[in-house]
């Protein structure tokens, strides 16, 4: 609820709007520009619109801060997260303290215990070669959760298909046409041939 015109006395009007409810508290921040634009369209240019914009920003920032604090209070510690990952709870990473979510050392420890937890890491870490290599060395199919840049990284993909040839399906098309990658994948899993580039599948001399 925003007080559109605090000086208007009994003629004061209240503007009701709903910010989108998102599972991620970070989306509160993304809601600010849209809310401000909506207010400006409704109220027009001028002091009132600016006042509303300021109040929207304060309101959202307050909710963001309160929500973030509540989230961190209930978050699992480093040791708790790693223990749960070890037991097979790949989603434990979602309940990690926010300060841990972007920590590379912690990320390496997490994917070492549970390769599938790679999917719950920020994009910056899913595009980190050290982190992704650790994940695919435990489970080649974790390549599916890596950033696109890592799916085109020959060292990463080679490690993935050595562990599980079927990971070839998640690699970049350029590497599905790489004979070294394809042969390694087939040695690990003969069925991986179906994910090789057509020209390799048609080359009888290879097999």
ROSE-4610 file (N, C-alpha, C; in Angstrom, 1 decimal, always signed):
// ROSE-4610
residu = [X/X/X/X/X/X/X/X/X/X/X/X/X/X/X/X/X/X/X/X/X/X/X/X/X/X/X/X/X/X/X/X/X/X/X/X/X/X/X/X/X/X/X/X/X/X/X/X/X/X/X/X/X/X/X/X/X/X/X/X/X/X/X/X/X/X/X/X/X/X/X/X/X/X/X/X/X/X/X/X/X/X/X/X/X/X/X/X/X/X/X/X/X/X/X/X/X/X/X/X/X/X/X/X/X/X/X/X/X/X/X/X/X/X/X/X/X/X/X/X/X/X/X/X/X/X/X/X/X/X/X/X/X/X/X/X/X/X/X/X/X/X/X/X/X/X/X/X/X/X/X/X/X/X/X/X/X/X/X/X/X/X/X/X/X/X/X/X/X/X/X/X/X/X/X/X/X/X/X/X/X/X/X/X/X/X/X/X/X/X/X/X/X/X/X/X/X/X/X/X/X/X/X/X/X/X/X/X/X/X/X/X/X/X/X/X/X/X/X/X/X/X/X/X/X/X/X/X/X/X/X/X/X/X/X/X/X/X/X/X/X/X/X/X/X/X/X/X/X/X/X/X/X/X/X/X/X/X/X/X/X/X/X/X/X/X/X/X/X/X/X/X/X/X/X/X/X/X/X/X/X/X/X/X/X/X/X/X/X/X/X/X/X/X/X/X/X/X/X/X/X/X/X/X/X/X/X/X/X/X/X/X/X/X/X/X/X/X/X/X/X/X/X/X/X/X/X/X/X/X/X/X/X/X/X/X/X/X/X/X/X/X/X/X/X/X/X/X/X/X/X/X/X/X/X/X/X/X/X/X/X/X/X/X/X/X/X/X/X/X/X/X/X/X/X/X/X/X/X/X/X/X/X/X/X/X/X/X/X/X/X/X/X/X/X/X/X/X/X/X/X/X/X/X/X/X/X/X/X/X/X/X/X/X/X/X/X/X/X/X/X/X/X/X/X/X/X/X/X/X/X/X/X/X/X/X/X/X/X/X/X/X/X/X/X/X/X/X/X/X/X/X/X/X/X/X/X/X/X/X/X/X/X/X/X/X/X/X/X/X/X/X/X/X/X/X/X/X/X/X/X/X/X/X/X/X/X/X/X/X/X/X/X/X/X/X/X/X/X/X/X/X/X/X/X/X/X/X/X/X/X/X/X/X/X/X/X/X/X/X/X/X/X/X/X/X/X/X/X/X/X/X/X/X/X/X/X/X/X/X/X/X/X/X/X/X/X/X/X/X/X/X/X/X/X/X/X/X/X/X/X/X/X/X/X/X/X/X/X/X/X/X/X/X/X/X/X/X/X/X/X/X/X/X/X/X/X/X/X/X/X/X/X/X/X/X/X/X/X/X/X/X/X/X/X/X/X/X/X/X/X/X/X/X/X/X/X/X/X/X/X]
num = [1/1/1/2/2/2/3/3/3/4/4/4/5/5/5/6/6/6/7/7/7/8/8/8/9/9/9/10/10/10/11/11/11/12/12/12/13/13/13/14/14/14/15/15/15/16/16/16/17/17/17/18/18/18/19/19/19/20/20/20/21/21/21/22/22/22/23/23/23/24/24/24/25/25/25/26/26/26/27/27/27/28/28/28/29/29/29/30/30/30/31/31/31/32/32/32/33/33/33/34/34/34/35/35/35/36/36/36/37/37/37/38/38/38/39/39/39/40/40/40/41/41/41/42/42/42/43/43/43/44/44/44/45/45/45/46/46/46/47/47/47/48/48/48/49/49/49/50/50/50/51/51/51/52/52/52/53/53/53/54/54/54/55/55/55/56/56/56/57/57/57/58/58/58/59/59/59/60/60/60/61/61/61/62/62/62/63/63/63/64/64/64/65/65/65/66/66/66/67/67/67/68/68/68/69/69/69/70/70/70/71/71/71/72/72/72/73/73/73/74/74/74/75/75/75/76/76/76/77/77/77/78/78/78/79/79/79/80/80/80/81/81/81/82/82/82/83/83/83/84/84/84/85/85/85/86/86/86/87/87/87/88/88/88/89/89/89/90/90/90/91/91/91/92/92/92/93/93/93/94/94/94/95/95/95/96/96/96/97/97/97/98/98/98/99/99/99/100/100/100/101/101/101/102/102/102/103/103/103/104/104/104/105/105/105/106/106/106/107/107/107/108/108/108/109/109/109/110/110/110/111/111/111/112/112/112/113/113/113/114/114/114/115/115/115/116/116/116/117/117/117/118/118/118/119/119/119/120/120/120/121/121/121/122/122/122/123/123/123/124/124/124/125/125/125/126/126/126/127/127/127/128/128/128/129/129/129/130/130/130/131/131/131/132/132/132/133/133/133/134/134/134/135/135/135/136/136/136/137/137/137/138/138/138/139/139/139/140/140/140/141/141/141/142/142/142/143/143/143/144/144/144/145/145/145/146/146/146/147/147/147/148/148/148/149/149/149/150/150/150/151/151/151/152/152/152/153/153/153/154/154/154/155/155/155/156/156/156/157/157/157/158/158/158/159/159/159/160/160/160/161/161/161/162/162/162/163/163/163/164/164/164/165/165/165/166/166/166/167/167/167/168/168/168/169/169/169/170/170/170/171/171/171/172/172/172/173/173/173/174/174/174/175/175/175/176/176/176/177/177/177/178/178/178/179/179/179/180/180/180/181/181/181/182/182/182/183/183/183/184/184/184/185/185/185/186/186/186/187/187/187/188/188/188/189/189/189/190/190/190/191/191/191/192/192/192/193/193/193/194/194/194/195/195/195/196/196/196/197/197/197/198/198/198/199/199/199/200/200/200/201/201/201/202/202/202/203/203/203/204/204/204/205/205/205/206/206/206/207/207/207]
x = [+0.9/+0.0/+0.9/+0.7/+1.4/+0.5/+0.9/+0.2/+0.6/-0.3/+0.0/+0.2/-0.7/-0.7/-0.8/+0.3/+0.2/-0.3/-0.4/-0.8/-2.3/-2.9/-4.3/-5.4/-5.0/-6.0/-6.9/-8.3/-9.2/-9.4/-8.9/-8.9/-7.8/-7.0/-5.8/-6.2/-5.5/-5.8/-4.7/-5.1/-4.1/-3.9/-2.7/-2.5/-2.1/-2.8/-2.6/-1.9/-0.9/-0.3/+0.4/+0.6/+1.2/+2.5/+3.6/+4.9/+4.8/+5.5/+5.4/+6.1/+5.4/+5.9/+6.8/+8.1/+9.1/+9.7/+10.2/+10.9/+12.2/+12.8/+14.1/+13.8/+14.4/+14.3/+14.9/+15.9/+16.6/+15.6/+14.5/+13.5/+12.8/+12.8/+12.3/+13.0/+14.3/+15.1/+14.7/+14.4/+14.1/+12.7/+11.9/+10.5/+10.5/+11.6/+11.6/+11.3/+12.1/+11.9/+10.5/+9.9/+8.6/+7.6/+7.7/+6.8/+6.8/+8.0/+8.2/+7.5/+7.8/+7.2/+5.7/+5.1/+3.6/+3.1/+3.8/+3.4/+3.4/+4.5/+4.6/+3.5/+3.2/+2.1/+0.7/+0.6/-0.7/-0.8/+0.3/+0.2/+0.8/+1.6/+2.1/+3.4/+4.1/+5.3/+5.0/+6.0/+5.8/+6.2/+6.0/+6.5/+5.8/+4.6/+3.9/+4.5/+4.8/+5.3/+6.7/+7.5/+8.8/+8.7/+7.7/+7.5/+7.1/+6.2/+5.8/+7.0/+7.8/+9.0/+9.9/+10.1/+11.0/+10.4/+9.0/+8.4/+8.4/+8.2/+8.3/+9.7/+10.7/+12.1/+12.4/+11.9/+12.1/+11.4/+10.1/+9.3/+9.9/+10.4/+11.0/+12.3/+13.1/+14.4/+14.2/+13.2/+13.0/+12.6/+11.7/+11.2/+12.4/+13.2/+14.4/+15.3/+15.6/+16.5/+16.0/+14.7/+14.1/+14.0/+13.6/+13.6/+14.9/+16.0/+17.3/+17.8/+17.5/+17.9/+17.2/+15.9/+15.2/+15.7/+16.1/+16.6/+17.9/+18.8/+20.1/+20.0/+19.0/+18.8/+18.5/+17.7/+17.2/+18.2/+19.2/+20.1/+20.9/+21.3/+22.2/+23.6/+24.4/+25.8/+26.6/+27.8/+28.7/+28.7/+29.0/+29.1/+27.8/+26.7/+25.4/+25.1/+25.4/+25.1/+26.0/+27.3/+28.2/+27.8/+27.3/+26.9/+25.7/+24.7/+23.5/+23.8/+24.7/+25.1/+25.8/+26.6/+27.2/+26.2/+25.0/+24.0/+23.1/+23.3/+22.6/+21.5/+21.4/+20.5/+21.0/+20.9/+21.4/+20.9/+19.7/+19.1/+19.5/+20.3/+20.8/+21.4/+22.0/+22.7/+21.8/+20.5/+19.6/+19.3/+19.7/+19.5/+20.8/+21.8/+23.1/+23.0/+23.8/+23.8/+24.3/+23.7/+24.0/+25.4/+26.2/+27.6/+28.4/+27.8/+28.4/+28.1/+27.0/+26.5/+27.5/+28.2/+29.1/+30.6/+30.8/+32.2/+32.7/+33.8/+34.3/+34.8/+35.5/+36.1/+34.9/+33.9/+32.7/+32.1/+32.0/+31.3/+32.1/+33.4/+34.2/+33.9/+33.9/+33.6/+32.2/+31.3/+29.9/+29.7/+30.3/+30.1/+31.0/+32.0/+32.8/+32.0/+31.1/+30.2/+29.0/+28.5/+27.3/+27.3/+27.6/+27.9/+26.6/+25.4/+24.2/+23.9/+24.6/+24.4/+24.9/+25.7/+26.2/+25.0/+23.9/+22.7/+22.2/+22.5/+22.1/+23.1/+24.2/+25.2/+24.9/+25.4/+25.2/+25.9/+25.5/+26.0/+27.5/+28.1/+29.5/+30.3/+29.7/+30.4/+30.1/+29.0/+28.7/+29.5/+30.2/+31.1/+32.6/+32.8/+34.2/+34.7/+35.8/+36.4/+36.7/+37.3/+37.6/+36.4/+35.4/+34.1/+33.5/+33.4/+32.7/+33.5/+34.8/+35.6/+35.4/+35.4/+35.2/+33.8/+32.8/+31.5/+31.5/+32.0/+31.9/+32.8/+33.9/+34.8/+34.1/+33.0/+32.2/+31.1/+30.5/+29.4/+29.4/+29.7/+29.8/+28.6/+27.4/+26.1/+25.9/+26.7/+26.6/+26.9/+27.5/+27.8/+26.5/+25.4/+24.1/+23.8/+24.4/+24.1/+25.1/+26.2/+27.2/+26.8/+27.5/+27.3/+27.6/+27.0/+27.2/+28.7/+29.4/+30.8/+31.6/+31.2/+31.9/+31.5/+30.4/+30.0/+30.7/+31.4/+32.2/+33.7/+34.0/+35.4/+35.9/+36.9/+37.3/+37.8/+38.5/+39.0/+37.9/+36.9/+35.8/+34.9/+34.7/+33.8/+34.6/+35.9/+36.6/+36.5/+36.6/+36.5/+35.1/+34.1/+32.8/+32.5/+32.9/+32.7/+33.6/+34.7/+35.5/+34.8/+34.0/+33.3/+32.0/+31.3/+30.1/+29.9/+30.1/+30.0/+28.8/+27.7/+26.4/+26.3/+27.3/+27.4/+27.6/+28.0/+28.3/+27.0/+25.9/+24.6/+24.5/+25.2/+25.2/+26.3/+27.2/+28.3/+27.9/+28.7/+28.5/+28.6/+27.9/+27.9/+29.3/+30.1/+31.4/+32.2/+32.0/+32.7/+32.1/+30.8/+30.2/+30.7/+31.5/+32.2/+33.7/+34.1/+35.5/+35.8/+36.6/+36.9/+37.4/+38.3/+38.9/+37.8/+36.9/+35.8/+34.9/+34.5/+33.5/+34.1/+35.3/+35.9/+36.0/+36.4/+36.4/+35.0/+34.0/+32.6/+32.2/+32.5/+32.1/+32.8/+34.0/+34.7/+34.1/+33.6/+32.9/+31.5/+30.8/+29.4/+29.2/+29.1/+28.9/+27.7/+26.7/+25.4/+25.6/+26.7/+27.0/+27.1/+27.3/+27.5/+26.3/+25.1/+23.9/+24.0/+24.9/+25.0/+26.1/+26.9/+28.0/+27.4/+28.2/+27.8/+27.6/+26.6/+26.3/+27.4/+28.4/+29.5/+30.4/+30.4/+31.2/+30.5/+29.2/+28.4/+28.4/+28.6/+28.6/+29.9/+31.0/+32.3/+32.6/+32.5/+32.7/+34.1/+35.1/+36.5/+36.7/+35.9/+36.1/+35.8/+34.9/+34.4/+34.9]
y = [-1.2/+0.0/+1.2/+2.1/+3.4/+4.6/+5.6/+6.8/+7.7/+7.8/+8.5/+10.0/+10.5/+12.0/+12.2/+12.3/+12.4/+13.7/+14.7/+16.1/+16.3/+15.3/+15.5/+15.3/+15.1/+15.0/+13.8/+14.1/+13.1/+12.6/+13.4/+13.0/+12.1/+11.8/+11.0/+9.7/+9.3/+8.0/+7.0/+5.8/+4.8/+3.9/+3.6/+2.8/+1.4/+0.4/-1.0/-1.6/-2.4/-3.1/-4.4/-5.4/-6.6/-6.7/-6.8/-7.2/-8.7/-9.2/-10.6/-11.4/-12.5/-13.4/-14.4/-14.4/-15.3/-16.1/-17.3/-18.1/-17.5/-16.8/-16.2/-14.8/-14.4/-13.1/-12.0/-12.5/-11.5/-10.9/-11.6/-11.1/-9.9/-9.7/-8.4/-7.2/-7.4/-6.3/-6.0/-7.1/-7.0/-6.4/-6.4/-5.9/-4.3/-3.7/-2.3/-1.5/-1.7/-0.9/-1.1/-2.3/-2.5/-1.7/-1.8/-1.1/+0.4/+0.9/+2.3/+2.7/+2.0/+2.3/+2.3/+1.3/+1.2/+2.5/+2.9/+4.1/+5.3/+5.4/+6.6/+6.7/+5.5/+5.5/+5.8/+5.4/+5.6/+7.1/+7.6/+8.9/+10.0/+9.7/+10.7/+11.3/+12.1/+12.7/+13.7/+13.9/+14.9/+14.5/+15.3/+15.1/+13.8/+13.6/+12.5/+11.2/+11.1/+9.9/+9.6/+10.7/+10.5/+10.1/+10.6/+10.2/+8.7/+8.3/+6.9/+6.0/+6.5/+5.7/+5.5/+6.5/+6.4/+5.5/+5.5/+4.7/+3.2/+3.0/+1.6/+1.1/+1.8/+1.4/+1.0/+1.9/+1.7/+0.4/+0.3/-0.8/-2.1/-2.2/-3.4/-3.7/-2.7/-2.9/-3.4/-2.9/-3.3/-4.8/-5.2/-6.5/-7.5/-6.9/-7.7/-8.0/-6.9/-7.0/-7.9/-7.8/-8.6/-10.0/-10.2/-11.6/-12.3/-11.5/-12.0/-12.4/-11.5/-11.8/-13.1/-13.2/-14.4/-15.7/-15.5/-16.7/-17.1/-16.1/-16.5/-17.1/-16.6/-17.1/-18.6/-19.0/-20.4/-21.2/-20.6/-21.3/-22.3/-23.3/-24.4/-23.9/-24.4/-24.0/-24.8/-24.4/-25.1/-26.6/-27.0/-28.4/-29.1/-28.5/-29.1/-29.4/-28.4/-28.6/-29.7/-29.7/-30.8/-32.2/-32.2/-33.5/-34.0/-33.1/-33.6/-33.9/-33.2/-33.6/-34.9/-35.2/-36.5/-37.6/-37.3/-38.3/-38.4/-37.6/-37.7/-36.6/-35.7/-34.6/-33.5/-33.6/-32.6/-31.2/-31.1/-29.8/-29.1/-29.7/-29.1/-27.7/-27.6/-26.4/-25.2/-25.5/-24.4/-23.7/-24.5/-23.9/-23.5/-23.3/-22.9/-21.4/-20.9/-19.5/-18.7/-17.6/-16.8/-16.5/-16.4/-16.1/-17.3/-18.5/-19.7/-19.9/-19.4/-19.8/-19.4/-18.3/-17.8/-18.1/-18.9/-19.2/-20.4/-20.2/-21.3/-22.5/-22.2/-23.3/-24.2/-23.6/-24.3/-25.1/-24.4/-25.1/-26.3/-26.3/-27.4/-28.6/-28.2/-29.2/-29.8/-29.0/-29.4/-30.4/-30.0/-30.9/-32.2/-32.1/-33.3/-34.4/-33.9/-34.8/-35.2/-34.3/-34.5/-33.8/-34.5/-33.8/-33.0/-33.6/-33.0/-31.6/-31.3/-30.0/-28.9/-29.2/-28.2/-27.3/-27.9/-27.2/-26.1/-26.2/-25.2/-24.1/-24.1/-23.0/-21.9/-20.7/-19.5/-19.7/-19.0/-19.2/-19.0/-18.1/-17.8/-19.0/-19.9/-21.1/-22.2/-22.2/-23.3/-23.0/-21.9/-21.6/-21.6/-22.1/-22.2/-23.6/-23.6/-24.9/-25.8/-25.3/-26.1/-26.8/-26.0/-26.5/-27.5/-27.2/-28.1/-29.4/-29.3/-30.5/-31.4/-30.8/-31.6/-32.3/-31.7/-32.3/-33.4/-33.2/-34.3/-35.4/-35.2/-36.3/-37.3/-36.8/-37.6/-38.2/-37.5/-38.0/-37.2/-37.9/-37.3/-36.6/-37.1/-36.5/-35.1/-34.8/-33.4/-32.4/-32.8/-31.8/-31.1/-31.7/-31.1/-29.8/-29.7/-28.5/-27.4/-27.7/-26.7/-25.6/-24.5/-23.4/-23.8/-23.2/-23.5/-23.5/-22.5/-22.4/-23.6/-24.2/-25.4/-26.7/-26.6/-27.7/-27.7/-26.6/-26.5/-26.5/-26.8/-26.9/-28.4/-28.6/-30.0/-30.7/-30.0/-30.7/-31.1/-30.3/-30.6/-31.8/-31.7/-32.7/-34.0/-34.0/-35.2/-35.9/-35.1/-35.7/-36.3/-35.6/-36.1/-37.4/-37.5/-38.7/-39.9/-39.6/-40.6/-41.3/-40.5/-41.0/-41.7/-41.0/-41.6/-41.1/-42.1/-41.7/-41.1/-41.4/-40.8/-39.3/-38.7/-37.3/-36.6/-37.3/-36.7/-35.9/-36.4/-35.7/-34.3/-34.0/-32.6/-31.7/-32.2/-31.4/-30.5/-29.6/-28.7/-29.5/-29.1/-29.8/-29.9/-28.9/-28.9/-30.1/-30.5/-31.6/-32.9/-32.9/-34.1/-34.5/-33.6/-33.9/-34.1/-34.1/-34.3/-35.8/-36.4/-37.8/-38.3/-37.5/-37.9/-38.0/-37.0/-37.0/-38.2/-38.3/-39.4/-40.8/-41.0/-42.3/-42.6/-41.6/-41.8/-42.1/-41.4/-41.6/-43.0/-43.5/-44.8/-45.9/-45.7/-46.7/-46.8/-45.7/-45.7/-46.2/-45.9/-46.3/-46.4/-47.6/-47.8/-47.1/-47.0/-46.3/-44.8/-44.3/-42.8/-42.4/-43.4/-43.1/-42.4/-42.6/-41.9/-40.4/-40.0/-38.5/-37.9/-38.7/-38.2/-37.5/-36.6/-35.9/-36.8/-36.6/-37.5/-37.9/-37.0/-37.4/-38.4/-38.4/-39.4/-40.8/-40.7/-41.9/-42.6/-41.8/-42.4/-42.9/-42.5/-42.9/-44.3/-45.2/-46.7/-47.0/-46.2/-46.5/-46.3/-45.5/-45.2/-46.4/-47.2/-48.4/-49.7]
z = [+0.0/+0.0/+0.0/-0.9/-1.0/-0.9/-0.1/+0.1/-1.1/-2.1/-3.3/-3.1/-2.3/-2.1/-0.6/+0.2/+1.7/+2.1/+1.2/+1.6/+1.2/+0.7/+0.2/+1.3/+2.5/+3.6/+3.3/+3.6/+3.4/+2.0/+1.0/-0.4/-0.8/+0.2/+0.0/-0.7/-1.7/-2.3/-2.1/-2.0/-1.7/-3.0/-3.4/-4.5/-4.1/-4.5/-4.2/-5.4/-5.1/-6.2/-5.6/-6.4/-6.0/-6.6/-5.9/-6.4/-6.7/-7.7/-8.0/-6.9/-6.5/-5.5/-6.1/-5.7/-6.3/-5.2/-5.6/-4.6/-4.2/-5.1/-4.9/-4.4/-3.2/-2.7/-3.6/-4.4/-5.3/-6.3/-6.6/-7.6/-7.0/-5.7/-5.2/-5.8/-6.0/-6.5/-8.0/-8.7/-10.1/-10.3/-9.3/-9.3/-9.3/-8.8/-8.6/-9.9/-11.0/-12.2/-12.7/-12.8/-13.3/-12.5/-11.1/-10.3/-10.5/-10.6/-10.8/-12.1/-13.2/-14.5/-14.4/-13.7/-13.6/-12.9/-11.8/-11.1/-12.0/-12.7/-13.6/-14.7/-15.2/-16.2/-15.5/-14.3/-13.6/-13.2/-12.6/-12.0/-12.9/-13.9/-14.8/-14.2/-15.0/-14.6/-13.4/-12.5/-11.5/-10.1/-9.1/-7.8/-7.2/-7.4/-6.8/-7.4/-8.7/-9.2/-8.7/-8.5/-7.9/-6.4/-5.7/-4.3/-4.3/-5.2/-5.2/-5.6/-6.5/-6.9/-5.7/-4.9/-3.8/-2.8/-2.6/-1.6/-2.0/-3.4/-3.9/-3.6/-3.9/-3.7/-2.2/-1.3/+0.1/+0.5/+0.1/+0.4/+0.0/-1.2/-1.8/-1.1/-0.9/-0.3/+1.2/+1.9/+3.2/+3.2/+2.4/+2.3/+1.9/+1.0/+0.6/+1.7/+2.5/+3.6/+4.7/+5.0/+6.0/+5.6/+4.3/+3.9/+3.8/+3.4/+3.3/+4.7/+5.7/+7.1/+7.6/+7.3/+7.7/+7.1/+5.8/+5.1/+5.7/+6.0/+6.5/+7.9/+8.7/+10.0/+10.0/+9.0/+8.9/+8.0/+7.4/+6.5/+7.2/+6.5/+7.0/+7.0/+7.9/+8.0/+6.9/+6.7/+5.8/+6.1/+7.3/+7.7/+7.5/+7.8/+7.7/+6.2/+5.3/+3.9/+3.4/+3.7/+3.2/+3.7/+4.9/+5.4/+4.7/+4.4/+3.7/+2.3/+1.6/+0.3/+0.2/+1.2/+1.3/+1.4/+2.1/+2.2/+1.0/+0.0/-1.2/-1.4/-0.5/-0.6/-1.4/-2.7/-3.7/-3.5/-2.9/-2.8/-1.5/-0.7/+0.5/+0.2/-1.0/-1.3/-1.4/-1.7/-1.8/-0.4/+0.6/+2.0/+2.6/+1.8/+2.3/+2.6/+3.5/+3.9/+2.6/+2.4/+1.2/+1.0/+2.0/+1.9/+1.3/+1.4/+0.9/-0.6/-1.0/-2.4/-3.5/-3.3/-4.3/-4.0/-3.0/-2.5/-3.3/-4.1/-5.0/-4.2/-3.1/-2.3/-1.8/-1.3/-0.9/-2.0/-3.2/-4.3/-4.7/-4.7/-5.1/-4.1/-2.8/-1.8/-2.0/-2.4/-2.5/-3.7/-4.9/-6.0/-5.9/-5.1/-4.8/-4.1/-3.2/-2.4/-3.2/-4.1/-4.8/-6.1/-7.2/-8.5/-9.0/-8.7/-9.1/-8.5/-7.4/-6.7/-7.6/-8.7/-9.6/-10.1/-10.3/-10.8/-9.9/-8.7/-7.7/-7.4/-8.2/-8.0/-8.9/-8.6/-9.4/-10.8/-11.8/-13.1/-13.1/-12.3/-12.3/-11.9/-11.1/-10.7/-11.6/-12.2/-13.2/-14.5/-14.6/-15.7/-15.3/-14.1/-13.5/-13.8/-14.5/-15.0/-13.8/-12.7/-11.6/-10.9/-10.8/-10.2/-11.1/-12.3/-13.2/-13.4/-13.5/-13.6/-12.4/-11.2/-10.0/-10.1/-10.6/-10.7/-11.7/-12.9/-13.9/-13.6/-12.9/-12.5/-11.5/-10.8/-10.0/-10.7/-11.6/-12.4/-13.7/-14.8/-16.1/-16.5/-16.1/-16.5/-15.9/-14.9/-14.3/-15.3/-16.5/-17.5/-18.0/-17.8/-18.2/-17.4/-16.2/-15.4/-15.5/-16.3/-16.5/-17.4/-17.3/-18.3/-19.7/-20.7/-22.1/-22.4/-21.9/-22.2/-21.8/-20.7/-20.2/-21.1/-21.7/-22.6/-23.9/-24.1/-25.3/-25.0/-23.7/-23.2/-23.4/-24.2/-24.5/-23.3/-22.4/-21.2/-20.3/-20.1/-19.3/-19.9/-21.2/-21.8/-21.9/-22.1/-22.1/-20.7/-19.7/-18.3/-18.1/-18.6/-18.5/-19.2/-20.4/-21.2/-20.8/-20.2/-19.6/-18.4/-17.7/-16.6/-17.0/-18.0/-18.5/-20.0/-20.9/-22.3/-22.7/-22.0/-22.4/-22.2/-21.5/-21.3/-22.6/-23.6/-24.9/-25.4/-25.0/-25.4/-24.9/-23.8/-23.2/-23.7/-24.5/-25.0/-26.1/-26.4/-27.6/-28.9/-29.9/-31.2/-31.8/-31.5/-32.1/-31.5/-30.3/-29.6/-29.9/-30.4/-30.8/-32.2/-32.8/-34.0/-33.9/-32.6/-32.3/-32.1/-32.9/-32.9/-31.6/-31.0/-29.7/-28.6/-28.6/-27.6/-27.9/-29.1/-29.5/-29.1/-29.5/-29.3/-27.8/-27.0/-25.5/-25.0/-25.5/-25.0/-25.4/-26.6/-27.0/-26.2/-25.9/-25.0/-23.7/-23.2/-21.9/-22.0/-23.1/-23.3/-24.8/-25.3/-26.8/-27.3/-26.5/-27.0/-27.2/-26.8/-26.9/-28.4/-29.3/-30.7/-31.2/-30.7/-31.2/-31.0/-30.1/-29.9/-30.6/-31.4/-32.2/-33.4/-34.0/-35.2/-36.3/-37.2/-38.3/-39.1/-39.4/-40.2/-39.6/-38.2/-37.5/-37.6/-37.4/-37.4/-38.7/-39.8/-41.1/-41.6/-40.8/-41.2/-40.7/-41.7/-41.3/-40.9/-41.3/-40.9/-39.4/-38.8/-37.4/-36.5/-37.0/-36.1/-36.7]
